[in-house]
């Protein structure tokens, strides 16, 4: 069975359009960094795999354990481009809105074995 190359969706396609609403000023810069980091990657076959890829790449870029960090936000100099909250990354926005949005946009099915796991 050959894979249809025309049907392959790249991760970077999930980032258009932007969400329109951010948590803090560093978030759009993280969005762009995440898009660039994943630009050549194919969208994985399941929603869980998409979520894992997004989370691990986010954690690498922001240098934070997204599931383990209790703080709602962190400061990262590399994402500081002006404004009062420049460089501030709102982890709760990424946890509950932005990463789920990207997973939803992937259109990948959930693994039935994980439907009850939360």
C-alpha beads as a LAMMPS data file, in Angstrom:
LAMMPS data file: protein, C-alpha beads

118 atoms
117 bonds

1 atom types
1 bond types

-500.0 500.0 xlo xhi
-500.0 500.0 ylo yhi
-500.0 500.0 zlo zhi

Masses

1 110.0

Atoms # bond

1 1 1 0.000 0.000 0.000
2 1 1 1.493 3.354 -0.998
3 1 1 0.796 6.548 0.814
4 1 1 -0.737 9.383 -1.196
5 1 1 1.785 12.216 -0.860
6 1 1 -0.805 14.837 -1.849
7 1 1 -2.887 13.910 1.219
8 1 1 -0.036 14.365 3.716
9 1 1 -0.779 17.261 6.058
10 1 1 2.110 19.106 7.689
11 1 1 1.947 20.266 11.294
12 1 1 2.565 23.879 10.246
13 1 1 -0.823 23.905 8.479
14 1 1 -2.578 23.632 11.851
15 1 1 -1.364 27.091 12.864
16 1 1 -3.428 29.052 10.303
17 1 1 -5.284 31.086 11.238
18 1 1 -3.951 32.185 14.604
19 1 1 -6.327 31.841 17.554
20 1 1 -7.252 35.532 17.582
21 1 1 -6.947 35.709 21.374
22 1 1 -3.849 35.093 23.461
23 1 1 -3.173 34.735 27.169
24 1 1 -0.069 36.943 27.491
25 1 1 2.289 38.798 25.142
26 1 1 4.778 35.937 24.858
27 1 1 2.145 33.523 23.544
28 1 1 2.114 34.671 19.881
29 1 1 5.911 34.327 19.795
30 1 1 5.695 30.794 21.196
31 1 1 2.986 30.027 18.593
32 1 1 5.365 31.109 15.827
33 1 1 8.307 29.219 17.320
34 1 1 6.181 26.078 17.633
35 1 1 5.021 26.431 14.036
36 1 1 8.613 26.795 12.806
37 1 1 9.874 23.887 14.919
38 1 1 7.190 21.577 13.503
39 1 1 7.107 22.923 9.941
40 1 1 8.524 19.841 8.228
41 1 1 6.691 17.255 10.316
42 1 1 3.704 15.281 9.094
43 1 1 0.611 15.330 11.314
44 1 1 0.699 12.093 13.366
45 1 1 -2.096 9.534 12.866
46 1 1 -3.952 10.003 16.173
47 1 1 -5.066 12.904 18.334
48 1 1 -2.990 11.524 21.214
49 1 1 0.152 11.468 19.058
50 1 1 -0.536 15.023 17.858
51 1 1 -1.004 16.177 21.468
52 1 1 2.191 14.424 22.594
53 1 1 4.219 15.985 19.769
54 1 1 2.832 19.452 20.462
55 1 1 3.369 19.165 24.209
56 1 1 6.938 17.868 23.948
57 1 1 7.906 20.531 21.418
58 1 1 6.260 23.255 23.522
59 1 1 8.102 22.033 26.624
60 1 1 11.411 22.069 24.739
61 1 1 10.855 25.590 23.397
62 1 1 9.563 27.106 26.637
63 1 1 11.748 24.952 28.908
64 1 1 8.922 23.989 31.210
65 1 1 7.105 20.800 32.194
66 1 1 3.626 21.804 31.067
67 1 1 1.851 19.114 33.088
68 1 1 4.053 19.404 36.177
69 1 1 4.487 23.183 36.475
70 1 1 1.811 24.510 38.849
71 1 1 2.297 28.175 37.886
72 1 1 -0.237 29.630 35.439
73 1 1 2.538 31.480 33.567
74 1 1 6.316 31.750 33.167
75 1 1 8.703 34.424 31.908
76 1 1 11.064 33.607 29.046
77 1 1 13.455 36.289 27.797
78 1 1 13.511 34.911 24.231
79 1 1 9.781 35.688 23.860
80 1 1 10.068 39.231 25.261
81 1 1 9.320 41.633 22.418
82 1 1 7.872 44.578 24.320
83 1 1 4.856 45.414 26.416
84 1 1 4.144 44.946 30.098
85 1 1 3.724 41.185 29.833
86 1 1 6.387 40.754 27.138
87 1 1 8.098 37.397 27.557
88 1 1 5.283 36.037 29.693
89 1 1 3.881 32.722 28.466
90 1 1 0.469 31.855 29.861
91 1 1 0.692 28.126 30.515
92 1 1 -2.989 27.772 31.354
93 1 1 -3.917 29.223 27.952
94 1 1 -1.640 26.672 26.284
95 1 1 -2.912 23.810 28.459
96 1 1 -6.608 24.458 28.077
97 1 1 -7.071 26.385 24.835
98 1 1 -4.192 26.638 22.371
99 1 1 -2.807 23.081 22.360
100 1 1 -6.331 21.576 22.352
101 1 1 -7.201 23.898 19.439
102 1 1 -4.243 22.583 17.423
103 1 1 -5.146 18.971 18.238
104 1 1 -8.729 19.633 17.147
105 1 1 -7.530 21.209 13.897
106 1 1 -5.537 18.059 13.124
107 1 1 -8.805 16.217 12.623
108 1 1 -7.152 13.030 13.829
109 1 1 -9.294 10.408 15.546
110 1 1 -8.883 9.656 19.214
111 1 1 -7.567 6.238 20.112
112 1 1 -10.611 4.331 21.462
113 1 1 -8.409 2.822 24.196
114 1 1 -7.929 6.296 25.692
115 1 1 -11.516 7.543 25.601
116 1 1 -12.058 6.780 29.268
117 1 1 -8.574 7.866 30.361
118 1 1 -8.341 11.470 31.487

Bonds

1 1 1 2
2 1 2 3
3 1 3 4
4 1 4 5
5 1 5 6
6 1 6 7
7 1 7 8
8 1 8 9
9 1 9 10
10 1 10 11
11 1 11 12
12 1 12 13
13 1 13 14
14 1 14 15
15 1 15 16
16 1 16 17
17 1 17 18
18 1 18 19
19 1 19 20
20 1 20 21
21 1 21 22
22 1 22 23
23 1 23 24
24 1 24 25
25 1 25 26
26 1 26 27
27 1 27 28
28 1 28 29
29 1 29 30
30 1 30 31
31 1 31 32
32 1 32 33
33 1 33 34
34 1 34 35
35 1 35 36
36 1 36 37
37 1 37 38
38 1 38 39
39 1 39 40
40 1 40 41
41 1 41 42
42 1 42 43
43 1 43 44
44 1 44 45
45 1 45 46
46 1 46 47
47 1 47 48
48 1 48 49
49 1 49 50
50 1 50 51
51 1 51 52
52 1 52 53
53 1 53 54
54 1 54 55
55 1 55 56
56 1 56 57
57 1 57 58
58 1 58 59
59 1 59 60
60 1 60 61
61 1 61 62
62 1 62 63
63 1 63 64
64 1 64 65
65 1 65 66
66 1 66 67
67 1 67 68
68 1 68 69
69 1 69 70
70 1 70 71
71 1 71 72
72 1 72 73
73 1 73 74
74 1 74 75
75 1 75 76
76 1 76 77
77 1 77 78
78 1 78 79
79 1 79 80
80 1 80 81
81 1 81 82
82 1 82 83
83 1 83 84
84 1 84 85
85 1 85 86
86 1 86 87
87 1 87 88
88 1 88 89
89 1 89 90
90 1 90 91
91 1 91 92
92 1 92 93
93 1 93 94
94 1 94 95
95 1 95 96
96 1 96 97
97 1 97 98
98 1 98 99
99 1 99 100
100 1 100 101
101 1 101 102
102 1 102 103
103 1 103 104
104 1 104 105
105 1 105 106
106 1 106 107
107 1 107 108
108 1 108 109
109 1 109 110
110 1 110 111
111 1 111 112
112 1 112 113
113 1 113 114
114 1 114 115
115 1 115 116
116 1 116 117
117 1 117 118
